[in-house]
Amino acid sequence: MNKLSVSKLKLDEILKKGDTVTLIDVRTLEEFNEGHFQGAVCIPVDEISKEMMETHGITTDCSIICYCLSGGRSARACTKLQSLGYANVTNVEGGLMALRKM
């Protein structure tokens, strides 16, 4: 798993560059509905499966950035995604809480 400590500016830069990256918010749907990054897909960590990823059009060659509130669930999600064959997976360490502090 790629570990990424990123400021909000860096994440915004990645997203604005237009690189093909899929942002996955691995929090619950309720948390997602309270606020999330524009363009993010909500796939709660406990629902991650090959079928769920395919439902969202996310293939094994996609660049994926996972985030949650504090970084724990997204780290688990990255590990799970790698076990499913997704190689280019990045965890936002510290999650939204770290990004809000910057």
N, C-alpha and C positions, 0 to 999 in steps of 0.2 A: 504494500500500500504506500502510496505517496503521502507523506505527511506534510501539511502545508500550514504554516502559521502565517496568516495573511491579514493585513489591515483591510478595512472596508474599501479604501482607495484601491488597493491591489486587486481585490475581488471585482470591484466595479470596472477596473481597467481590463481585466480578463473578459468580462462580459461585454464591454463596449467594443473590444477589438473585433468582435464578430467571429472569433474562433468557434468552431462547432463544439460546444460543451453543453452537457446536460446537467442542470442543477437539480439535485434531489433533496427535498426536505423530508427527513426521516422521522419527524415528530408525528404526533397523532393529528387526525383531520381537524380536531377542535383547535389544537395549537396552531396549525397551518392557517386556519380561518381567522385567527387573531392577528395575523401578519406574517408575511413571507417575502422573499425576494421575487421580484417580477420575473416571470418566466419559469419559476421553479415548479417542479412536479412533486406532489405529495405521495410518497410511498412509505408508510410507516415501517420502521425497521422489522417488526414482526411479520409483515406482509411481503417482504422481499422474496421473490422467487423468479425463476427463469420466465415463467408464464406471465407474471405481473410486469416484468420488464418488457417483454414482447408486446403486451397489451398497450404499453406506452410508446412503442416503437423504438425502444432502447436496445441496440445490438451490442454484442461483445466488443466491437471495435470502437465504440463511442468513448469520448473523454467524459468522465463523470466526476462531478464535485458533490460530495455529500455534506450536509450540515444538519445540526439540531440545536438545541438550546445551549448545551455546555460542551459538546464534543464526544461524549461517551457513546450515545446511541449511534452517531454517525461513524465512529470508529468500528463499532460492531457491524454496521451496515457495510462498510468497506471490506471487512474481512469476509462477510457473507458473499458479497458480490464477487470478490476474487475467487472464492471457492466455486462459484457458478461459471467462471471463465472470463470475467470482465477484468482486463489487465490494466487499463488506464483509469484508475480510481483514486481520487484524492479526498482526504478528510480535512475539513476545516477545523483545526485543533482549537479548542476553547469555544467553538460554536458561536452562536449569536451573542452570547454574553461577552465574549472577548472582542467581537467586532464592535459592539456598542460602546466599549470602553475606549476605543481608539478615535 
